[in-house]
Amino acid sequence: MLTALVVSLVACFLINVPIGFALGIAALASLVASGSMPLTMIPQRMVAGANSFPLLAIPFFMLAGAIMERGGVSRRIVSLASALVGHITGGLAAVSILACTFFAAISGSTPATAAAVGGLTIPEMEKRGYDRSYASAVVASASCLGVIIPPSITMVIFGIVANVSVGQLLIGGIIPGLFLSFLLLCVNYICSRRLGYPTEETQRWGQRWKAFREAVWGLMMPVIILGGIMTGVFTPTESAAIAVVYGLFVSFFIYRELQVKDLVPIFYRASLNSAMIMLLIAAASPFGWVMTIQQVPQAASAAILGLSRNPAVIYALMLVIYLILGTFMETGAIILLVVPIFAPIAMQLGIDMIQFGVVTVIALAIGMATPPVGIALFATCSIADITIGQLTRKIIPFLFILIVGLFFLAYVPILSTYLPNLMFK
């Protein structure tokens, strides 16, 4: 049964079957090989896997991000970032990083962040003399913050799979996300000085205040979401619905850049992306059930724990596995396949599960900007019209500092746990 599961999954990967279908086919093949289990277990487990109230946050956050992107928020956020950091060396690239940081607190999605910010800043950077590959590398690496800084769809999935508080996970991503943004700004400053990239004109405080006033309505969305969660006014799932309502209000009545005719493509895109994630979650449920009855998590845990008695070494090994898997697998699939194995190990090692969740999401976010299949790479390459190879050569310094930041956050847990412990005593 286990042999059929593994062989069929590998075969599906080799012929490029989409991961959601591959998981379902592998689970079906294992049941057929067993000869004793009814095939009706597949649809039953799929329905059970998708029948979760917290999962409603995924389509709502998808929709909220799409609404705010189309409603003019991204342009105002870029203007605010330009007013704040445009005057430093490599200013326009720094603007891209800061704009991705702001928009990450709205979209909860790496592709949405890359598209919203990259579509505005990459052409401008090229006009100012930046190499197109470097401009794309900046946006691709910074867009990874979209799943670290709340709201984060990836953290919602982790919380459900690992049975961890989604609210605490979202709060726990704030400081690490800002820390990684700072590291990216430092690397950009060093690279820009070496490459001789220009600075922008220093804006007066009056101009900065004007840019802030125009962007404040968009920036208020994460404040409302996180404030409501921390005060207990609504749950993380309910906060996603609040975000949709707030996004519609701001886009229609404040910025007035969204029209009724725009809603159809917005809902279509959000529905399509949500359906892809939900199919993956549903298909992973019977796959995980088969692994559980075959005691795969227990065997994997024993094997990993047998490699070393040092918890720090085992923790580092898990992070390295995350980074390797991120180079060729989709983030949601890694969570659904690997977290059920790694979460019990983390608990045995005494690692705080909120901190482990935040670090896991960061490791998988780095995978989004890592060749050959990083989704952030594809998004920015399509915007800049360059190849993955051209982008890869320029993104290495940013990936390096992100990995350094990952291990620092892994072994300094207070940066991830301080705010959740403060807010959820």
C-alpha positions, 0 to 999 in steps of 0.5 A: 500500500505504501509502495503504491502511494510513493511510486504513483506520486513520484510517477505523477511528478515525473510527468508533470501532473499538477500537485493536487491531482497527483496527491489524489491519484497517489491516494487512490492507487494505494487504496486499490493496491490494498484491496481491502479498503473501499474507494469511497474513502477518497471523496469522504476524506476530501470533503472532511479535509475541506470542511473547515471554518478557518479555511474560509479565510483563504478565499476572503483574503484572496478577494481582499487583496485583489480588490485593494490591488485594483482599487488604486492602493498599490500606486499610493503605497509606492508613492508613500514608499518613494517619499520615505526612502527614495532619497537613499542610494538605490532609492527606487529599489528601496522603494520597491522593497518598502512598497512590498512590505506595505502591500504584504500587509494587505494582500497576504499573497506573494504573487499579488504583491509581486504583480502589484508592486513590480508592475509599477516599479520595475519599468520605472527602475529601468528608466532610471538606469537600473538593470532590468534583472536587478530590478526584478530580483529586488521585487521577487525577493521582497514579494516573499514578504507577502506570506510572512507579514499578516494577513498570510494565507500560508499561515492560515494553512499551517495553523489548520494543518498543525492545529495551531492558533491562526491568530497567534501565527498572524501576529507572530509574523509581524516582527520577523517580516519587518526584520527581513525587510530591513535586511533586504534594504541593507543588501540593496544599499550595498549592491546599489553603491557598488553598481552606482545606481542613482538616488531620488530627489529628497521630498519635503515633509509636506510631500511625505505627509501628503503621500501618507494621507493618500495611502492611509486608507489602504494601510488601515486594513491590516490595522483593522484586521490585526486589531480586531483579532488581538482584541477578540472582536472577531476571529481570523476567519471573520477578519478576512470577511471584514477585509473584503468589506473594507476593501470594497468601501475604500475602493468604491467610495474613498479612492473611487477607482473601482467600478462595478464592471471591475468586480467580475474579473476580480471575483473570477481571479480570486475564485480561481486562485482559491479553488486551486488551493482548496483542491490541494487541501482536499486532495492532501487529506486522503493522502495524509490519511493513508500516510497516517495509517501506514505510520509514515510520520512516526517512522520519519520522526524516529529517523530524523531524531536518530540522526543527532541528539542535539536539538539545534542540529535537528532544527537546522536539518528541518529548515534545510529540508524546507529550503530544498523542497521549496526549490521544486514544490509548491508552498501549500503542498509542502505544508500539507505533506511535511508539516504533519511529520515535522510538527511532532518532532518540533514539539518533542524538541520543545520548540514553541509551535508559534515560532516553528510556524513562523519560521516554517512559513519564512523558509517556504517563502524563500522557496518562492524566490528560489529557482527553478519553480519559485512562483515569485520568479515567474511573476516578476519574469512575466512583468519584466519580460526576462528569463529565469536564468537572467533573474537568478544571477541577480537574486543570489545576494537577496536569497543569501541574506534571507536565509541568514535571517531565517536561521537567526529567527529560528534560534532567536525565538523571542522575535516571533513569540514576543507579540503573540505572548503579549497579546494572547496571555 
